[in-house]
Amino acid sequence: MLVTTFYLVSCTQTTFVEMPDLFTDHMVLQQNDTVNIWGASDPNVELTIQGSWGPSVVCKADANGKWLAQLPTAPAGGPYELTIASGKIVKTFNDVLLGEVWICSGQSNMEMPVLGNWAKLNNARQEAATANYPNIRLFTVQKNIAFSPIDTIATTGWIPCDTNTVKDFSATAYFFGRHLHQELKVPIGLIHTSWGGTVAEAWTSKNSLLKLDDFAEQARQISQLAASRDSLEKKFEADTKQMYLEQAQADPGIQGADTIFDNVAVDDKDWMAIDFPKLWEETQLGNFDGSAWFRKTIKLPADMANSELTLCYAAVDDYDEAWFNGVKVGENKVWGQNRSYKIPAGVVKEGENVIAIRIYDYVGGGGFMGEAKDYYLLSATGKTMPLAKGWVAKKGFDFKDIKTHPVSLSDPNQPTVLFNAMIYPLLPYTISGAIWYQGESNAGRAYQYRQLFKTMITDWREQWNQGDFPFLFVQLANFQPRNTEPMEDSWAELREAQTMALELPNTGMAVTIDIGDALDIHPGNKQDVGKRLALNALAKTYQMNVPFMGPLYKNYEVKGPTMVLSFDYVHEGLSIANGKELRGFTIAGADSVFHWAKAEIVDNKVTVSCKKVNEPKAVRYAWSINPECNLTNSAGLPASPFRTDNWKGITE
C-alpha cells in the first residue's frame, strides 16, 4: 500500500506525491541523526520536507520521479508533524516521535506474539494488560515472498503500544523495546519482520549469496522464477511427483508403491537400538534430513487384546506415519502436535504385536520430542502400556541423495525471497540497529551457518548503508530432553556458529541456554530474552555501564591432568547458579571420547578434570541440545556453551 496524495491541475495532468508504507502517522524517526525520507512524484519536481522540530530541506525528483531527502532530526521527543510539500500538494504525517528505531527479525521465536493463539508466553494476560506505553510504537511487516526486490509491503502502519495492539506483536521485540524505553526514557520504534520456520539464506540478498558456493546456483536461478509462473507451477507439480518417486526408490522401507518395514515379518534384529524421545541426530543414525523407520515388538495381555487401542506419543519433527501389525493407523503432517491414533480391535491380538513408525524430516533435527511418559498404548478401559523404551531404528532416505527438488512459488525458505519482500522495502529507513532470533531451521547445517550468518549480517549492513550498525542476536535456547551421556549435537554446533558471529564488529549475543523449555521449541520466557538483548544494546550502543554478557570462553592451559579455563565477561567474578557444584563440563583425551568432568571455580577460572582422563586434550561445556549447566557471572548472566577443540562435528 502506498500513501498517495493527488492534486488536479487540469483534466489531463495530475501532480502527486507517493510515500512508502513505512511512513504513516505515529511513526518513529531516529533521533539526533540525518534520516532518509523518500518517495515518488512527477519527474523533476522540487519537494520540501519539513519536520516541525526544525529546519526544512529541499530535494528534487529525478527523471523517473524518484526522490530522497536527508532530514536532520532533533533529540528524542514529540509528538511532531512531518510534511512533504510539492507545489500545492502537502502531505502531512501526525504524531511523529523522535527516538530509537530497531529492526526485529528472525523465525518463529521472534514471531511469537505476546498473546496469540499459538503463543504460551509466561504471564501473557498480565503482560498484555499492563502494556500501556504510548511512546513505544509498533510496526509489523506482513508475510510475503518475492523473487526479486520489491518496494512495497503489506502493513497496518505504525501504531502506539497499548493493551490491545501489543497482543499480536512480537513478544521478544516488545520486551526488548520496553526495557530500552524504561532505561533510556525515549520513544522506541520497533519494526517487526519475521516468519516462523524460515532459514537464514531466505533473509539474505542475491548478490551476497552469489559469493557462497552452497547457494550461488540457487541465487542465480531465483530471480527468473516469477517470469514464468504458469510453466513453473506445472513444473512444480511434476517435480513433486518425481521427488516422491526418488525418495521411495532411495528408502529401503519402501518397495514400489508399498511400504515393507511396517510388515510384522520384517527382520529387524540388525537395526539400531533406541529409546524415545530422541532426535536421530543424537544417535548413530547420524545427521541428515530425510526419513527413518522405527519398530517395536510388544506383548499384549489378554485384557488388552481384541479391543480398540489408542497409540499415543509426543510430537515428532517433522511428520509421521504409523502402523500396527502392518495396518496403517494414522499420519500427521502438523509439526508440534502430540499424536493419538486409534487402532481397530480387529488387528489387536494377544501376545506379540508390532508397531512401526516412519518419520519424515525436511529441515533441522528429526525424530521424537516430549518426555518418556508421553509414549504409551491406551485401552478402552483406561489401562496403559509404556512404549518409550525398546525400539529399533533404521535410516530411510537421505535428502542429499535426492536429485529433484521442487521449487514452489509460495515457499518462504527459498534463498533471497524474504530479503526481497520483507527487508528490501525497509531500505533505507534510518535505524539504530537490528535484533535477530533465528537458527533452529539451520541447525542441521550448523557448520554452513558459520559463514552464512556472518554473510547475512554483513549483507544487511551493506544494504542499509549505515555502516556497522548494531546487530544483536539470540543464541538458541535449551530444548528437548536431556542426554544422559556426552554426545555430538547439531544445536550445540549451531550455537557455536552463532558465537563466531561475535567476531564481526558491533555485534552482541543474548545467551538463553538457561531459559528454554525441554518440551516446547517456543519457550514462554521471552521477558528475559528481550531484556538480555536490551542489555547488549544499553552497553554497546548507548554506552551504559551495565553487565550485558555472561562468561565467554577465552583460552585454556593444561596443568597435568587438569585443564584450566579463562573467560571474558566475568563481571565481578564467576558464580554457580542452582547448586553448589558446577555442571555441564566434559573432558576428553587424545581418543576424543568425552566424559563427565569435575569442575571448580578457582581464582575466577574454571579447573576441569576427570579420573578417566589423565592427559586432557579438550573440554566442552553445555555441549548438548538441552544441557544441565550452571556457570554464570556475578550478574547472574549464563555462560555461553563452548568447546576448546576444533574436531570435526556432525554437521561438517
Secondary structure, DSSP 8 states (H G I E B T S, - for coil): --EEEEEE-SSS-EEEEEE-TT--TT-EEETTSEEEEEEEESTT-EEEEEETTS-EEEEE--TTSEEEEEEE--SSEEEEEEEEEETTEEEEEEEEEEEEEEEEEESHHHH-BSS-SS---TTHHHHHHT--EEEEEEEE------SS--S-------EEE-TTTTTTSBHHHHHHHHHHHHHH-S-EEEEEEE-TT--GGGGS-HHHHTTSTTTHHHHHHHTTSGGGHHHHHHHHHHHHHHHHHHHHHH-TTEETTEE-TTSTT---TTSEEE-SS-BGGGSTT-S-SEEEEEEEEEEE-GGGTTS-EEEEE--EESEEEEEETTEEEEEE--TT--EEEEE-GGG--SEEEEEEEEEEE-SS--EE-S-GGG-EEEETTS-EEE-SSSEEEEEEEEGGG-------TT-TTSTTHHIIIIIGGGTT---SEEEEE--GGGGGGHHHHHHHHHHHHHHHHHHHTSSS--EEEE----BS---SS----HHHHHHHHHHHGGGSTTEEEE--TTS-BTT-SS-S--HHHHHHHHHHIIIIIS---------EEEEEEEETTEEEEEEE--TT-EEE-SSSS--SEEEE-TT--EEE-EEEEETTEEEEEBTTBSS--EEEES-SSS----EEETT--B---EES-----TT-
